[in-house]
Amino acid sequence: MSDTESKLYLLDANVIIHAHDYYYNMARVPEFWGWILHHAENSLIKMPIETMDEVQGGPEAKHAQWIHSKSVKERLLFTEDFDESVLNHVVTTGYQLPSPNEDEIELMGQDPFLIAHALVDPKRRIVISNETSKPSAKGAKRKVPDVCKDLGVECYDIYHLLKALNFSTSWAGKL
């Protein structure tokens, strides 16, 4: 097994949202979406339910319909339960919030769950998020890459994932 195959890439909601809205629209680059599912079936790419639920939209949001469809959810969903003690560690240590209030919890969103899932096995699990590092941010405003860095979790953007798993629009023909 290669080093890449031993990794598990956990997706943040913004990866799906940005891919569809900015550079891999489902109608124009369907190969990307098939590539995601291929690697999900092979357990290289997964998405925790908490971040999957953040992908929302109305009838025009094809990416939201796609991710919440039964066939996609069955393949992409990371089914491991989160460890509440790890989640608490992420919030208290990573976000430096020993007792977050409702506003802080809302501001963090589901990001602590994503990071907690990765922190369970930080040598193997990698967070993929399109958030931009902002080291000066404090508390609930901290960004995923900065919290990950402080907790010893690897975090990269979509472009790292594309390179690591060798995406191209002709990927299926190379199998």
Backbone bond lengths (Angstrom), bond angles and torsions (degrees), N, CA, C in turn:
res aa  C-N    CA-C-N  psi(-1)  N-CA   C-N-CA  omega(-1)  CA-C   N-CA-C  phi
1 M - - - 1.461 - - 1.519 108.59 -
2 S 1.317 116.21 129.44 1.469 119.77 -179.92 1.515 110.27 -75.81
3 D 1.336 115.22 166.58 1.459 120.77 179.16 1.526 111.05 -59.88
4 T 1.330 116.98 -40.28 1.461 120.76 179.82 1.520 110.52 -63.48
5 E 1.319 117.74 -42.16 1.459 121.40 -177.85 1.521 112.27 -67.91
6 S 1.316 117.73 -23.31 1.457 119.63 -179.94 1.524 111.94 -82.35
7 K 1.306 117.39 -7.54 1.467 122.17 -179.01 1.529 110.26 -89.22
8 L 1.308 114.57 151.64 1.458 121.69 172.65 1.520 106.47 -122.72
9 Y 1.313 116.47 120.97 1.453 122.71 -179.38 1.523 108.53 -97.13
10 L 1.328 116.16 119.31 1.461 122.59 -179.60 1.526 108.67 -102.18
11 L 1.322 115.81 122.40 1.455 121.08 -173.65 1.517 113.59 -90.37
12 D 1.316 114.56 136.81 1.454 122.68 169.54 1.529 107.28 -81.97
13 A 1.308 117.85 154.77 1.468 122.44 -179.83 1.521 111.56 -57.78
14 N 1.325 117.35 -35.71 1.463 119.68 -176.61 1.529 112.82 -64.09
15 V 1.315 117.97 -21.88 1.464 120.71 177.45 1.526 109.77 -64.79
16 I 1.312 116.83 -46.00 1.463 121.36 179.55 1.528 110.65 -69.21
17 I 1.312 116.18 -45.34 1.466 120.94 -178.16 1.527 110.73 -62.67
18 H 1.318 117.55 -49.36 1.465 121.15 -178.83 1.523 111.57 -66.95
19 A 1.332 116.93 -39.81 1.467 119.37 -179.89 1.514 110.30 -57.02
20 H 1.314 116.77 -47.23 1.458 119.31 -178.97 1.527 111.94 -71.34
21 D 1.324 117.05 -45.07 1.465 120.51 -173.55 1.530 113.87 -74.52
22 Y 1.338 118.31 -29.38 1.457 119.68 -171.13 1.522 115.99 -114.85
23 Y 1.332 119.48 -42.21 1.458 116.62 -170.63 1.513 116.24 -135.84
24 Y 1.319 120.50 -19.54 1.467 121.22 178.95 1.520 110.74 -129.77
25 N 1.319 116.35 52.61 1.455 121.19 179.16 1.529 108.92 -48.37
26 M 1.303 115.88 136.46 1.467 121.15 -174.57 1.522 112.74 -57.66
27 A 1.320 117.64 -35.98 1.462 120.92 -179.12 1.529 112.12 -74.28
28 R 1.330 117.43 -28.51 1.463 121.02 -176.24 1.527 113.61 -95.48
29 V 1.327 117.26 -32.16 1.471 120.19 -176.92 1.540 109.31 -133.28
30 P 1.318 117.06 66.60 1.461 119.56 -179.74 1.532 112.93 -64.28
31 E 1.319 116.04 -21.26 1.469 119.92 179.27 1.528 111.74 -60.23
32 F 1.325 117.05 -35.24 1.462 120.55 179.59 1.528 110.63 -60.71
33 W 1.317 116.20 -44.59 1.463 121.36 -175.70 1.525 110.83 -70.04
34 G 1.312 116.88 -35.55 1.463 120.64 173.82 1.517 111.45 -66.98
35 W 1.323 116.15 -37.26 1.467 122.36 178.12 1.530 110.42 -63.36
36 I 1.343 116.43 -43.78 1.469 120.51 177.03 1.529 109.64 -57.88
37 L 1.328 116.64 -48.43 1.467 120.07 -178.09 1.521 112.20 -65.99
38 H 1.311 116.75 -37.69 1.473 120.03 177.19 1.531 110.44 -57.93
39 H 1.322 115.73 -47.79 1.467 119.14 -179.25 1.530 111.79 -73.00
40 A 1.315 117.69 -26.81 1.465 120.39 174.31 1.528 110.01 -67.08
41 E 1.315 116.46 -42.13 1.470 120.63 178.16 1.516 111.47 -62.26
42 N 1.321 116.67 -30.46 1.463 121.83 179.36 1.525 112.49 -93.91
43 S 1.326 116.31 12.15 1.467 123.87 176.05 1.527 114.17 59.32
44 L 1.319 116.66 34.61 1.459 120.72 174.34 1.527 111.29 -101.24
45 I 1.329 116.30 -28.16 1.459 122.23 177.73 1.522 107.48 -125.61
46 K 1.316 116.21 130.49 1.466 121.62 176.88 1.522 108.08 -143.58
47 M 1.327 113.66 167.65 1.464 119.71 -179.89 1.524 108.47 -141.55
48 P 1.321 117.41 121.03 1.472 119.50 176.88 1.531 110.54 -62.53
49 I 1.305 116.54 148.39 1.459 122.02 -179.48 1.519 111.51 -55.03
50 E 1.324 116.66 -35.56 1.466 120.11 -177.69 1.525 111.48 -61.91
51 T 1.341 116.99 -42.39 1.465 118.97 179.39 1.527 110.84 -80.57
52 M 1.315 116.88 -31.48 1.460 120.17 176.55 1.532 110.26 -59.98
53 D 1.317 116.26 -40.26 1.465 121.15 -179.50 1.522 113.08 -67.59
54 E 1.324 117.48 -17.52 1.468 120.65 177.87 1.533 112.67 -77.16
55 V 1.319 116.84 -14.43 1.462 120.35 178.27 1.523 106.92 -82.75
56 Q 1.315 115.14 102.69 1.462 122.13 -174.65 1.513 110.54 -122.86
57 G 1.318 115.39 168.81 1.455 120.37 175.36 1.508 110.59 160.16
58 G 1.301 114.85 165.93 1.450 121.63 -179.81 1.519 111.72 -85.85
59 P 1.334 115.69 -160.27 1.462 120.67 -176.14 1.532 114.30 -62.94
60 E 1.323 117.07 -19.77 1.468 120.60 179.10 1.527 112.49 -88.15
61 A 1.308 117.88 -10.18 1.467 122.07 -176.88 1.531 109.76 -85.70
62 K 1.312 115.42 82.64 1.471 121.22 -176.18 1.526 111.71 -60.70
63 H 1.335 117.38 -36.30 1.461 120.03 -179.92 1.532 111.02 -66.26
64 A 1.322 118.43 -34.43 1.465 121.29 177.84 1.521 110.30 -70.50
65 Q 1.319 116.37 -42.01 1.469 119.69 176.13 1.523 110.26 -61.43
66 W 1.328 115.92 -42.78 1.463 121.89 -179.25 1.523 111.18 -60.10
67 I 1.328 116.65 -51.83 1.468 120.00 -173.80 1.525 112.63 -68.17
68 H 1.322 116.54 -27.02 1.463 119.54 -179.19 1.526 112.91 -94.69
69 S 1.331 116.58 2.49 1.460 118.89 175.76 1.531 108.51 -71.58
70 K 1.298 115.47 149.46 1.471 120.86 -175.71 1.528 111.95 -58.00
71 S 1.335 117.44 -44.85 1.465 119.78 -175.72 1.527 112.25 -66.72
72 V 1.321 116.99 -37.77 1.465 119.97 178.53 1.523 109.92 -71.93
73 K 1.305 116.41 -46.13 1.468 120.65 -178.54 1.527 110.69 -58.77
74 E 1.322 117.09 -41.35 1.474 120.56 179.55 1.524 112.22 -60.55
75 R 1.310 117.39 -33.17 1.462 120.55 -177.54 1.521 113.42 -90.27
76 L 1.324 116.75 -37.15 1.463 121.09 -172.17 1.527 113.88 -90.59
77 L 1.304 116.97 -25.43 1.462 120.84 -173.68 1.531 112.29 -65.38
78 F 1.323 115.17 129.20 1.467 122.26 173.40 1.522 106.03 -85.29
79 T 1.311 117.05 113.90 1.461 121.20 -168.20 1.521 115.00 -93.46
80 E 1.291 118.18 -2.51 1.460 120.04 179.56 1.527 110.52 -68.48
81 D 1.316 117.21 132.76 1.465 120.59 175.75 1.524 109.22 -67.65
82 F 1.322 114.63 148.08 1.459 116.87 178.48 1.525 108.68 -81.38
83 D 1.307 114.37 153.88 1.455 121.96 178.40 1.529 106.70 -94.97
84 E 1.311 116.15 115.35 1.468 120.43 -175.60 1.525 112.31 -59.61
85 S 1.324 117.56 -34.38 1.466 118.98 179.86 1.528 110.72 -68.53
86 V 1.325 117.30 -35.14 1.463 120.94 176.74 1.532 109.53 -69.44
87 L 1.326 116.53 -41.48 1.461 120.70 176.76 1.527 110.49 -59.28
88 N 1.319 117.17 -45.16 1.468 120.93 177.78 1.525 111.18 -61.30
89 H 1.333 116.87 -38.88 1.466 121.04 177.76 1.538 110.56 -63.09
90 V 1.323 116.66 -41.50 1.467 120.71 178.69 1.525 110.06 -60.52
91 V 1.336 116.44 -45.66 1.465 120.33 -177.37 1.525 111.08 -69.86
92 T 1.331 117.15 -47.24 1.469 119.35 -174.99 1.523 113.04 -74.98
93 T 1.328 117.29 -36.94 1.462 120.53 -177.24 1.528 111.90 -95.45
94 G 1.326 116.41 -49.48 1.464 120.45 -176.95 1.519 113.48 -69.51
95 Y 1.331 114.95 -44.62 1.473 118.97 178.90 1.522 111.84 -94.72
96 Q 1.325 116.41 -7.85 1.460 123.46 179.13 1.533 111.56 58.28
97 L 1.342 114.05 44.74 1.462 121.03 -179.79 1.529 109.62 -126.84
98 P 1.335 117.49 92.21 1.461 119.36 -178.78 1.533 113.48 -64.68
99 S 1.312 117.81 -31.55 1.474 122.14 179.07 1.528 109.22 -142.19
100 P 1.353 117.02 77.81 1.459 118.62 -177.07 1.527 112.16 -65.90
101 N 1.326 115.63 141.92 1.462 119.71 176.36 1.535 108.93 -86.83
102 E 1.318 117.24 178.10 1.464 121.66 -176.63 1.530 112.56 -59.98
103 D 1.315 116.91 -40.66 1.466 120.15 179.15 1.526 111.25 -64.19
104 E 1.320 117.08 -40.66 1.465 120.78 179.07 1.531 110.82 -67.36
105 I 1.306 116.74 -39.89 1.467 120.73 178.16 1.524 110.17 -62.21
106 E 1.330 115.85 -43.27 1.467 120.01 178.50 1.523 111.18 -64.94
107 L 1.318 117.59 -40.21 1.456 121.92 -179.25 1.542 111.91 -65.86
108 M 1.317 117.24 -38.46 1.468 120.72 177.84 1.522 110.94 -68.73
109 G 1.325 116.81 -28.87 1.463 120.36 -177.73 1.515 110.68 63.22
110 Q 1.313 115.26 -139.94 1.468 120.74 -177.61 1.531 112.73 -97.08
111 D 1.316 116.45 3.83 1.463 120.15 -177.82 1.531 113.71 -56.48
112 P 1.340 120.04 -40.09 1.464 118.26 178.62 1.541 113.53 -59.51
113 F 1.330 117.02 -32.45 1.469 120.03 177.59 1.530 110.34 -66.25
114 L 1.327 116.11 -45.45 1.464 121.32 178.86 1.529 110.23 -57.16
115 I 1.307 115.96 -48.62 1.466 120.81 -178.53 1.531 110.70 -66.63
116 A 1.323 117.53 -38.70 1.466 121.06 178.78 1.526 110.97 -62.67
117 H 1.332 117.16 -41.09 1.475 119.92 177.75 1.523 110.30 -61.01
118 A 1.313 117.58 -38.66 1.462 120.58 179.28 1.524 111.43 -73.02
119 L 1.311 116.84 -36.24 1.460 121.22 -176.69 1.526 112.69 -67.23
120 V 1.299 117.98 -20.15 1.467 121.64 177.28 1.533 110.60 -61.29
121 D 1.330 117.32 -32.50 1.464 122.34 -179.49 1.537 109.07 -145.41
122 P 1.337 117.57 70.39 1.467 120.75 -171.74 1.529 115.45 -67.00
123 K 1.306 118.98 -14.93 1.470 120.24 177.43 1.521 110.99 -80.66
124 R 1.327 116.34 -21.52 1.457 121.05 -176.20 1.527 113.32 -111.90
125 R 1.317 117.95 -30.72 1.466 121.52 -173.97 1.521 111.55 -99.28
126 I 1.319 114.17 134.41 1.462 121.68 -177.25 1.524 108.70 -125.66
127 V 1.314 116.32 132.67 1.458 121.87 176.31 1.524 108.61 -85.76
128 I 1.332 115.09 133.67 1.460 121.00 173.57 1.519 106.71 -114.20
129 S 1.324 115.81 113.67 1.455 122.41 -178.01 1.520 108.96 -141.43
130 N 1.307 116.29 144.18 1.456 119.85 177.52 1.523 112.60 -94.13
131 E 1.327 117.43 9.83 1.461 119.31 174.93 1.523 108.75 -66.72
132 T 1.303 114.93 147.63 1.459 121.63 178.87 1.524 109.47 -98.85
133 S 1.296 114.86 133.48 1.463 120.73 179.11 1.525 110.87 -55.98
134 K 1.311 114.75 139.09 1.470 121.29 174.52 1.533 106.50 -145.07
135 P 1.324 116.82 81.69 1.463 120.89 -174.83 1.520 115.28 -56.55
136 S 1.323 117.59 -23.23 1.462 120.05 -179.16 1.538 112.93 -78.14
137 A 1.324 117.67 -13.92 1.467 120.50 -179.56 1.528 109.58 -67.81
138 K 1.309 115.80 145.12 1.470 122.01 -177.18 1.524 110.78 -122.96
139 G 1.325 115.37 154.12 1.456 122.06 173.35 1.519 112.89 57.08
140 A 1.316 116.23 -134.53 1.459 122.52 -176.42 1.520 113.16 -65.01
141 K 1.324 117.02 -15.42 1.463 121.04 179.77 1.533 112.51 -85.90
142 R 1.331 116.97 -1.88 1.462 119.92 179.86 1.516 109.87 -62.50
143 K 1.307 116.39 149.01 1.452 122.90 -178.01 1.527 110.87 -95.73
144 V 1.314 115.46 149.35 1.463 122.23 -177.22 1.532 112.50 -49.89
145 P 1.348 120.15 -48.73 1.471 118.41 -178.93 1.525 113.50 -59.69
146 D 1.326 117.35 -34.35 1.459 120.54 -178.45 1.526 111.52 -74.18
147 V 1.332 116.79 -41.11 1.465 120.29 177.38 1.526 109.15 -64.40
148 C 1.323 116.44 -44.39 1.467 120.11 178.43 1.524 111.25 -58.46
149 K 1.313 115.93 -47.32 1.470 120.19 -179.45 1.530 110.65 -57.58
150 D 1.320 116.68 -46.88 1.466 120.20 -178.66 1.520 112.81 -64.39
151 L 1.341 116.73 -27.66 1.468 120.70 -178.25 1.529 113.38 -97.31
152 G 1.329 117.07 1.26 1.456 120.46 178.04 1.521 114.35 79.86
153 V 1.327 117.03 26.85 1.463 122.49 178.03 1.522 108.37 -107.08
154 E 1.329 117.13 132.71 1.456 120.16 176.16 1.523 109.19 -70.71
155 C 1.318 115.88 139.64 1.462 121.86 179.01 1.518 108.53 -143.66
156 Y 1.326 115.04 128.04 1.456 121.10 179.94 1.522 109.57 -136.88
157 D 1.332 115.55 170.86 1.457 119.96 176.60 1.531 110.11 -93.76
158 I 1.316 115.13 179.27 1.465 121.26 -176.76 1.521 112.36 -58.08
159 Y 1.310 118.12 -32.14 1.455 120.35 -176.81 1.526 111.87 -67.01
160 H 1.309 116.74 -32.36 1.467 120.28 173.96 1.526 109.45 -64.56
161 L 1.310 117.01 -44.24 1.472 121.41 -179.97 1.527 110.52 -62.23
162 L 1.321 117.39 -44.46 1.463 120.88 179.65 1.519 111.25 -58.41
163 K 1.325 115.76 -41.01 1.469 120.09 179.65 1.533 111.03 -73.26
164 A 1.325 116.79 -44.73 1.458 120.55 -177.10 1.528 112.49 -61.62
165 L 1.337 116.21 -37.23 1.465 119.97 -178.27 1.532 112.03 -106.86
166 N 1.339 115.58 14.49 1.461 123.64 170.02 1.532 114.23 54.80
167 F 1.331 116.30 54.64 1.461 119.14 177.92 1.515 111.49 -70.83
168 S 1.321 115.10 137.38 1.463 122.68 166.14 1.520 105.58 -151.10
169 T 1.313 116.46 161.79 1.461 118.65 -178.48 1.532 111.17 -70.76
170 S 1.314 117.22 -10.40 1.474 120.47 176.51 1.528 111.67 -109.07
171 W 1.340 117.67 22.45 1.460 121.76 -176.24 1.522 112.62 -56.01
172 A 1.322 118.46 -40.08 1.472 120.92 -175.25 1.521 111.60 -65.00
173 G 1.328 117.34 -31.97 1.459 120.58 179.05 1.516 113.72 -73.57
174 K 1.320 115.87 -10.39 1.476 121.01 -178.41 1.519 112.65 -96.05
175 L 1.337 117.39 -0.09 1.474 119.84 -178.59 1.488 112.33 -74.32
